[in-house]
Amino acid sequence: MPFESLSAETLGDIYIGLLGLAVLLYAILDGYDLGVGVLLPPREEKFRDDMIASIGPYWDANETWLVLAVGLLLFAFPEAHSAFLQTLYIPATLMLIGLILRGVSFDFRAKVAQVKKRSWDLSFKWGSLLTTLAQGYMLGIFVTGLRTDIWAQGFALLSALGVTAAYAFIGACWLIMKAENQLQEKAFTWARRGLVVLAAGIIGVSIANLTLHDDVRALWLSAPWGYALMAIPLTCFTLLVLCAVVLKKLPHADGHGEWLPFLIALLVFVLSFSAFAISYYPYVIPGQMTVMDALSDANSLRFLLVGTVIVVPCILAYTAMVYKIFAGKSEKLSYY
């Protein structure tokens, strides 16, 4: 049997790496289309049509990474999956309701009478907002180690707002790249506002990392990892300052470099996730459960790894193919 020589420790590292990859790609890919949904303007139908057209070919495929992440957590770290859902079943349910609203609204808006179209557009917007707030809240509770005290609840609420703002920012950067004319001008405004909130969120998370867990604080304040970790928020700030300059100059650049804000947003997401991963490894639940504590049976994981090394490259390949096929400015969606 392939992979039979892999130790439990190696399998744990492989599966936590795959889980991290799935979460990161979901946060980036579904993050921007959730952000576009949050930004939908209630009173401007043409903007709403163009915004939804910009994510139309991608949003279904983007959610594949959420399914993969939940599946990896379930079969590789079942104890962590159980603890996570026992604590967060209400926000997880709200997230699923939001995702269902998005899916239903996306199809129904194109098939109902024109007078009802706005209602389904708003349903898409509120479904997106509910999803982002629920994900941010769950992230906040997760970072605290699944605590439920008042301090943890306050941190989770701030995290909910921060994640929503981050998604809106990367969504605005996506629209700069995909939209034209008035919608693109509006996207520049949204991106500038989101950039400020994202910078404040990075400051808050960096400070919280030093107060939540003793071992994380020790890691951040020790050499050599501390230097690398401290460099990450500084690099993020440098990128955000660069993004502010780019957002100021791009409206006068005759369409050149419109991809730069999205690239910068992507790099900020990757760097922030890297700091998070380094800070909390080897914990699956910070301060509570390590990779080895939660790891499933090694023989089962060796067997499942055979399918995983086939499925994950396939998902990556068709995701890349979709983005290549629909590269360039977005076009009007056709449902027939």
C-alpha positions as CSV (number, residue, x, y, z in Angstrom):
1,M,0.0,0.0,0.0
2,P,1.4,3.5,-0.9
3,F,2.5,5.7,2.0
4,E,2.7,2.8,4.4
5,S,6.1,4.0,5.7
6,L,4.7,7.4,6.7
7,S,4.7,7.9,10.5
8,A,1.8,9.3,12.4
9,E,3.7,12.5,13.0
10,T,4.4,12.9,9.3
11,L,0.8,12.2,8.4
12,G,-0.3,14.8,10.9
13,D,1.9,17.4,9.3
14,I,0.7,16.5,5.8
15,Y,-3.0,16.8,6.8
16,I,-2.7,20.0,8.8
17,G,-0.8,21.4,5.8
18,L,-3.6,20.3,3.4
19,L,-6.2,21.8,5.8
20,G,-4.3,25.0,6.0
21,L,-4.0,25.2,2.2
22,A,-7.8,24.6,1.8
23,V,-8.6,27.3,4.4
24,L,-6.3,29.8,2.8
25,L,-7.5,29.2,-0.8
26,Y,-11.1,29.4,0.5
27,A,-10.4,32.7,2.3
28,I,-8.9,34.2,-0.8
29,L,-11.2,32.8,-3.5
30,D,-14.5,32.7,-1.8
31,G,-13.4,35.8,0.2
32,Y,-13.5,38.1,-2.8
33,D,-16.8,36.9,-4.1
34,L,-18.4,37.1,-0.6
35,G,-16.9,40.7,-0.5
36,V,-18.5,41.5,-3.8
37,G,-21.9,40.3,-2.4
38,V,-21.5,42.4,0.7
39,L,-20.7,45.5,-1.4
40,L,-23.9,45.1,-3.6
41,P,-25.6,48.6,-3.7
42,P,-29.3,48.4,-2.9
43,R,-30.4,51.1,-5.3
44,E,-28.2,50.7,-8.4
45,E,-29.4,47.7,-10.5
46,K,-26.8,48.1,-13.2
47,F,-24.0,48.0,-10.7
48,R,-25.6,44.9,-9.1
49,D,-25.9,43.1,-12.5
50,D,-22.2,43.9,-13.3
51,M,-20.9,42.9,-9.9
52,I,-22.7,39.6,-9.9
53,A,-21.5,39.0,-13.5
54,S,-17.9,39.5,-12.3
55,I,-18.2,36.5,-10.0
56,G,-20.6,34.4,-11.9
57,P,-18.2,31.9,-13.5
58,Y,-16.2,31.4,-10.3
59,W,-18.2,31.4,-7.1
60,D,-19.5,27.8,-7.2
61,A,-15.9,26.5,-7.7
62,N,-14.6,28.7,-5.0
63,E,-16.8,27.1,-2.4
64,T,-15.2,23.7,-3.2
65,W,-12.4,24.7,-0.8
66,L,-14.7,25.1,2.1
67,V,-16.1,21.6,1.5
68,L,-12.6,20.2,1.3
69,A,-11.5,22.0,4.5
70,V,-14.5,20.6,6.5
71,G,-13.9,17.1,5.0
72,L,-10.2,17.2,6.0
73,L,-11.0,18.4,9.5
74,L,-13.7,15.6,9.9
75,F,-11.7,12.6,8.8
76,A,-8.2,13.7,9.8
77,F,-9.0,15.4,13.1
78,P,-12.4,14.1,14.3
79,E,-12.0,15.2,17.9
80,A,-11.2,18.7,16.9
81,H,-14.1,18.7,14.4
82,S,-16.4,17.6,17.2
83,A,-15.2,20.2,19.7
84,F,-15.4,22.9,17.1
85,L,-19.0,22.2,16.1
86,Q,-20.2,21.6,19.7
87,T,-19.0,25.1,20.6
88,L,-19.9,26.8,17.3
89,Y,-23.0,25.0,16.0
90,I,-25.1,28.2,16.0
91,P,-22.8,30.4,14.0
92,A,-21.9,27.4,11.7
93,T,-25.7,27.0,11.1
94,L,-26.0,30.7,10.3
95,M,-23.1,30.5,7.9
96,L,-24.8,27.6,6.1
97,I,-28.1,29.6,5.9
98,G,-26.1,32.5,4.4
99,L,-24.5,30.2,1.8
100,I,-27.9,28.8,0.9
101,L,-29.4,32.3,0.5
102,R,-26.5,33.2,-1.8
103,G,-27.0,30.1,-4.0
104,V,-30.8,30.4,-4.2
105,S,-30.7,34.2,-4.8
106,F,-28.1,33.8,-7.6
107,D,-30.3,31.6,-9.6
108,F,-33.7,33.1,-8.8
109,R,-32.7,36.7,-9.5
110,A,-32.3,35.8,-13.2
111,K,-35.6,33.9,-13.4
112,V,-38.2,35.9,-11.5
113,A,-40.3,38.8,-12.7
114,Q,-38.3,42.1,-13.0
115,V,-40.1,43.7,-10.1
116,K,-38.9,40.9,-7.8
117,K,-35.3,40.9,-9.0
118,R,-34.2,43.5,-6.4
119,S,-35.5,41.4,-3.6
120,W,-33.3,38.5,-4.6
121,D,-30.3,40.8,-5.1
122,L,-30.8,42.0,-1.6
123,S,-31.1,38.4,-0.4
124,F,-27.8,37.7,-2.1
125,K,-26.3,40.7,-0.3
126,W,-27.6,39.7,3.2
127,G,-26.7,36.1,2.6
128,S,-23.1,37.2,1.9
129,L,-23.1,39.5,4.9
130,L,-24.4,36.7,7.2
131,T,-21.8,34.3,5.9
132,T,-18.9,36.7,6.4
133,L,-20.0,37.7,9.9
134,A,-20.5,34.1,10.9
135,Q,-17.1,33.1,9.6
136,G,-15.4,36.0,11.4
137,Y,-17.1,35.2,14.6
138,M,-16.1,31.5,14.4
139,L,-12.5,32.5,13.7
140,G,-12.5,34.8,16.7
141,I,-13.8,32.0,19.1
142,F,-11.4,29.5,17.5
143,V,-8.4,31.8,18.1
144,T,-9.3,32.1,21.8
145,G,-9.3,28.3,22.1
146,L,-13.1,27.9,21.9
147,R,-13.6,30.1,25.0
148,T,-17.1,31.5,25.5
149,D,-16.5,34.1,28.2
150,I,-17.4,37.8,27.7
151,W,-13.9,38.8,26.6
152,A,-13.9,36.0,24.0
153,Q,-17.3,37.0,22.8
154,G,-16.2,40.6,22.4
155,F,-13.1,39.5,20.5
156,A,-15.2,37.3,18.3
157,L,-17.5,40.2,17.4
158,L,-14.6,42.4,16.5
159,S,-13.2,39.5,14.4
160,A,-16.6,39.2,12.6
161,L,-16.4,42.8,11.6
162,G,-12.7,42.5,10.7
163,V,-13.2,39.5,8.4
164,T,-16.2,41.2,6.7
165,A,-14.1,44.3,6.1
166,A,-11.2,42.2,4.7
167,Y,-13.5,40.3,2.4
168,A,-15.0,43.6,1.2
169,F,-11.6,45.0,0.6
170,I,-10.4,42.1,-1.6
171,G,-13.9,42.1,-3.3
172,A,-13.4,45.8,-4.2
173,C,-9.9,45.0,-5.5
174,W,-11.4,42.2,-7.6
175,L,-14.0,44.6,-9.1
176,I,-11.2,47.1,-10.0
177,M,-9.6,44.3,-12.1
178,K,-12.9,43.0,-13.6
179,A,-15.2,46.0,-13.9
180,E,-15.1,49.2,-16.1
181,N,-16.4,52.8,-16.0
182,Q,-18.6,53.9,-13.1
183,L,-18.5,50.6,-11.3
184,Q,-14.7,50.6,-11.4
185,E,-14.7,54.1,-10.0
186,K,-17.0,53.0,-7.2
187,A,-14.7,50.0,-6.5
188,F,-11.7,52.4,-6.0
189,T,-13.7,54.2,-3.3
190,W,-14.7,50.9,-1.6
191,A,-11.1,49.7,-1.7
192,R,-9.7,52.8,-0.1
193,R,-12.1,52.6,2.8
194,G,-11.6,48.9,3.2
195,L,-7.8,49.3,3.2
196,V,-8.0,51.5,6.3
197,V,-10.2,49.0,8.2
198,L,-7.9,46.1,7.2
199,A,-4.9,47.9,8.5
200,A,-6.6,48.5,11.8
201,G,-7.6,44.8,11.9
202,I,-4.0,43.7,11.4
203,I,-2.9,45.9,14.3
204,G,-5.7,44.4,16.5
205,V,-4.9,40.8,15.6
206,S,-1.1,41.3,16.1
207,I,-1.8,42.7,19.6
208,A,-4.3,39.9,20.4
209,N,-1.7,37.3,19.5
210,L,0.5,38.6,22.3
211,T,-2.3,38.4,24.9
212,L,-4.3,35.3,24.2
213,H,-1.8,32.5,24.7
214,D,1.4,32.4,26.7
215,D,3.2,30.1,24.3
216,V,2.2,32.3,21.3
217,R,3.5,35.4,23.1
218,A,6.8,33.6,24.0
219,L,7.2,32.6,20.3
220,W,6.6,36.2,19.1
221,L,9.0,37.6,21.6
222,S,11.8,35.1,21.0
223,A,14.5,34.7,18.4
224,P,14.6,33.8,15.6
225,W,10.9,33.2,15.0
226,G,9.9,36.4,16.7
227,Y,11.9,38.4,14.1
228,A,10.1,36.7,11.3
229,L,6.7,37.0,12.9
230,M,7.2,40.7,13.7
231,A,8.3,41.3,10.1
232,I,5.0,39.9,8.7
233,P,2.7,42.7,10.0
234,L,5.3,45.3,9.0
235,T,5.4,43.8,5.5
236,C,1.6,43.9,5.4
237,F,1.6,47.6,6.3
238,T,4.2,48.3,3.6
239,L,2.0,46.5,1.1
240,L,-1.0,48.4,2.2
241,V,0.8,51.7,1.9
242,L,1.9,50.6,-1.6
243,C,-1.8,49.7,-2.3
244,A,-2.9,53.1,-1.2
245,V,-0.5,54.7,-3.7
246,V,-1.6,52.4,-6.5
247,L,-5.3,53.1,-5.8
248,K,-4.5,56.8,-6.1
249,K,-2.6,56.5,-9.4
250,L,-4.6,53.8,-11.2
251,P,-7.6,55.9,-12.2
252,H,-5.2,57.9,-14.4
253,A,-3.3,55.0,-15.8
254,D,-5.5,54.2,-18.8
255,G,-6.3,50.7,-17.7
256,H,-2.7,49.6,-16.9
257,G,-1.9,47.7,-13.8
258,E,-5.6,47.1,-12.7
259,W,-4.6,43.7,-11.4
260,L,-2.1,45.2,-8.8
261,P,-4.6,46.0,-6.0
262,F,-5.9,42.4,-6.1
263,L,-2.4,41.0,-6.1
264,I,-1.5,43.1,-3.1
265,A,-4.6,42.0,-1.3
266,L,-3.8,38.4,-2.0
267,L,-0.3,38.8,-0.6
268,V,-1.6,40.4,2.5
269,F,-4.0,37.5,3.0
270,V,-1.2,35.0,2.5
271,L,1.1,36.8,4.9
272,S,-1.5,37.1,7.6
273,F,-2.4,33.5,7.3
274,S,1.3,32.5,7.5
275,A,1.7,34.4,10.7
276,F,-1.4,32.7,12.1
277,A,-0.2,29.2,11.1
278,I,3.3,29.8,12.5
279,S,1.9,31.2,15.8
280,Y,-0.5,28.3,16.5
281,Y,1.3,25.2,15.1
282,P,1.2,22.4,16.3
283,Y,-2.3,23.2,17.7
284,V,-5.5,22.3,15.8
285,I,-7.4,24.2,18.5
286,P,-5.2,26.9,20.0
287,G,-4.1,26.1,23.6
288,Q,-6.4,23.0,23.8
289,M,-5.6,20.3,21.3
290,T,-2.5,19.5,19.2
291,V,-2.3,17.8,15.9
292,M,-1.3,14.5,17.5
293,D,-4.0,14.8,20.2
294,A,-6.7,15.1,17.5
295,L,-5.2,12.9,14.8
296,S,-7.3,10.0,13.4
297,D,-6.0,6.4,13.0
298,A,-2.8,6.4,11.0
299,N,-3.8,3.4,8.8
300,S,-7.0,5.2,7.8
301,L,-5.1,8.3,7.0
302,R,-2.6,6.5,4.8
303,F,-5.5,5.0,2.9
304,L,-7.3,8.3,2.5
305,L,-4.1,10.0,1.4
306,V,-4.2,8.0,-1.9
307,G,-7.4,9.7,-2.8
308,T,-6.3,13.1,-1.5
309,V,-3.2,13.3,-3.7
310,I,-5.5,12.7,-6.7
311,V,-8.4,15.0,-5.7
312,V,-6.5,18.0,-4.5
313,P,-4.4,18.5,-7.8
314,C,-7.6,18.0,-9.8
315,I,-9.4,20.8,-7.8
316,L,-6.3,23.0,-8.3
317,A,-6.3,22.2,-12.0
318,Y,-9.9,22.9,-12.7
319,T,-9.8,26.1,-10.6
320,A,-6.8,27.3,-12.6
321,M,-8.6,26.4,-15.8
322,V,-11.7,28.3,-14.9
323,Y,-9.7,31.5,-14.1
324,K,-7.8,31.1,-17.4
325,I,-10.9,30.7,-19.5
326,F,-12.7,33.7,-18.0
327,A,-9.7,36.0,-17.7
328,G,-10.1,39.6,-18.6
329,K,-13.1,42.0,-18.0
330,S,-16.4,40.4,-17.0
331,E,-19.2,40.0,-19.4
332,K,-23.0,39.9,-19.0
333,L,-24.1,36.6,-17.6
334,S,-26.3,34.3,-19.8
335,Y,-28.6,31.8,-18.3
336,Y,-29.9,30.3,-21.5
